[in-house]
Every structure is written in C-alpha cells, then in structure tokens.
C-alpha cells in the first residue's frame, strides 16, 4: 500500500528507538534490583510498567507499516483496537496512581502518566474511524501518537530512574549533597 510505504523510514527510526528503550529499561531495572524493595509494590505498576506498555505500543505501531496490507482498513482496525486498549489501560494506571501511597503525584505526573497517554491512545482510536476517508491526515495522526507515546515513555522512564536513584530506602544511611540529604546503603566508596 503506497500510503504506508512513504512512512517506512519514520517507523524504522521510531521503532528502533522504542525497542532500544525497552531493552534499556530492563537493564536499569536489573541494576537497581539489589536495592531494598519499596514498601509499596503498586507504585511500580503505576509508574514503571506503563513505560514498557507505551514503548511496546510504539514498537507495534512501527511494525504495522511493514506488513503488505492491501488496503488501510486492517491497519485502521488495529489502530482502533490498540487505541481502545490503551485508553482502558490508562484508566487502570490513573486508578493505580491515585491509590498507591508511596508518592503523592503532582500535576506533572498526572500529565505524563494519564493525560498525555490518554491523548495518544485516543488519537489512535479515532484514527480507526478516519483512516478510510482521510488516509494521509490519519497517517500523520498515527505518527504523532507514536511519537507522543515514545516521548511520554522516555520522560516517565527518566523520572522513575531519578526517583530510585535519589529517594531514601529503608535500612540505608544518610548522604548529604549540598543542602539535600539522601539515604545510602552505608557502604563507603
């Protein structure tokens, strides 16, 4: 299908980025696995797992143009299914954010963990209905949704890693850096 073929380079770049970031997320989780566990496992489900879902969605969206579709109807149906599933998942994540007690989310967390993913997945869901009538515009919308989810995942992954690196854990000592005090494991470097 010629409409999707023109997007080939875009999705190769975006898909490669999403795949690499999924791998990097697993590396970071492995590296911090030896730290004492958080008191609240639901915080991981609220703040870390959605990153993998967003990166995986971008990876899937990047693979779809490589399929030799005969028309835009089947990719549009898949965009709709992914969008609807993403909307439902974003609702679950919002509930998890609201009910976890480890961290009091600020506006930025709500924006990057709920509102922006909601916009990305809603764009995909709506694209299922517009693709047949306005394919070129819809392809731009799907590309924008993929980029939005990629950037949201990058932002959220960075926030998660920063949180794990600087916030105190039970059983750790105290480290002072400037005016800030952080917990450490008590080992001297």
Buried (B, 14 or more C-beta within 10 A) or exposed (E): BEBBEEBEEBBEEBBEBBBEBBEBBEEBBEEEEEEEEBEBEBBBBBBBBBBBBBBBBBBBBBEBBEEEBEEBEBBBEBBBEBBBBBBEBBEEBBEBBEEBEBBEBEEEBBBBBBBBBBBBBBBBBBBBEBBEEEBEEBBEBBBBBBBBBBBBBBBBBEBBBEBBEEEBBEEBEEBEEEEEEBBEEEEEE
